[in-house]
Amino acid sequence: MAITNFFAHLAAIPFEGCVAMTVKKDAELLTVSVLLVNEACGDAAKAHIPPLILKGSAKELCEGFFPAIAEPIAHSSALLVNMEQFLKGQETARKNAAAEKKKTEMADKPLGTPEVKPSKYESLMASVDALEGEGKFREAWMKVPQPSEFPEKAEELRGRRKSLSAKFSPDLFGGGQSNSTEVEPNTKDYVTEHTDAEGLYDEGEGQ
């Protein structure tokens, strides 16, 4: 049985991936298409690498096939490997940039300052505003958060409580809240109905 060195020559070429080869015979002429495929490369640009086409007789291909394909395959392999490494490098750089940005944002925060939950604070104060707008000052006062719950807002919360407590009813026995608007008596009608022609109060009218 004849021994061929075909695979030995192929193995001597430095490449990663698969060498796809198609052979077409036309009379005594052979056409060989050789394409290196590297599935590990995720860059879509690899699809633009054309196959290597060789034509010749069997004798010509035996003599010149490997010298013709060795360098192009090695270069294509290196190109595909570099493309994949470039993509991985980009992804690593993106992740590192995001991590550094987050680290910088954390470093810029003052140490020892408790993190406030804006949504919770704003929700509580919105309830206070709504109750105050309805004239329910005592209920609004009770809704004001404890200063210890939001230390950085302590002064603001104490001031809000003080302003609301000033609007409470003076009734110490829970007789309800005072009307914030005092109604003035209608003095014009009172004078018309209870005075004489000279504008003096008619005592007889009141009896």
Stockholm file with secondary structure:
# STOCKHOLM 1.0

chainA/1-207         MAITNFFAHLAAIPFEGCVAMTVKKDAELLTVSVLLVNEACGDAAKAHIPPLILKGSAKELCEGFFPAIAEPIAHSSALLVNMEQFLKGQETARKNAAAEKKKTEMADKPLGTPEVKPSKYESLMASVDALEGEGKFREAWMKVPQPSEFPEKAEELRGRRKSLSAKFSPDLFGGGQSNSTEVEPNTKDYVTEHTDAEGLYDEGEGQ
#=GR chainA/1-207 SS CCCCCHHHHHHTSCCCSEEEEEEEEETTEEEEEEEEECTTCCCGGGGGCCCEEEEECHHHHHHHHHHHHHHHHHHHHHHHHHHHHHHHHHHHHHHHHHHHHHHHHHHHSCTTCCCCCHHHHHHHHHHHHHHHHTTCHHHHHHHSCCGGGSGGGHHHHHHHHHHHHTTSCSCTTCCCCCCSSCCCCCHHHHHHHHBCTTSCBCTTTTC
#=GC SS_cons         CCCCCHHHHHHTSCCCSEEEEEEEEETTEEEEEEEEECTTCCCGGGGGCCCEEEEECHHHHHHHHHHHHHHHHHHHHHHHHHHHHHHHHHHHHHHHHHHHHHHHHHHHSCTTCCCCCHHHHHHHHHHHHHHHHTTCHHHHHHHSCCGGGSGGGHHHHHHHHHHHHTTSCSCTTCCCCCCSSCCCCCHHHHHHHHBCTTSCBCTTTTC
//
